[in-house]
């Protein structure tokens, strides 16, 4: 009974112990699929500020370029994010050319482009699981 009480209290204190990982967009690769659609492959750096490993169980995200929603995606395979480290992940996004507007030319020419990525991440640790929301803005 004592062991059960101790384990439940540890899981309830997970929010005090667990720091949320951060997500930063580092690159976008364009892969045209048709005349109207393309796949974007996002290179995201995931930083784990904790002293223990995290397992990213699922990851849903929406990407905005020039303050316009471009598309969204979902990763469902588990990824290990080592403690106090940055891990690069590849996240696909299906987008239509009409949603990209003038952002495609900025991406091709390498001009600075404001972005925003937001969503939810389901994270598992040795002491429990938690779903976290995130949002990050910057320039490519």
Secondary structure, 3 states (H helix, E strand, C coil): CHHHHHHHHHHHCHHHHCCCCEEEEEEEEEEECCCCEEEEEEEEEEEECCCCCEEEEEEEEEEEECCEEEEEEEECCCEEECCCEEEEEEEEEEEEHHHHCCHHHHHHHCCCCEEEEEEEEEEEECCEEEEEEEEEEEEC
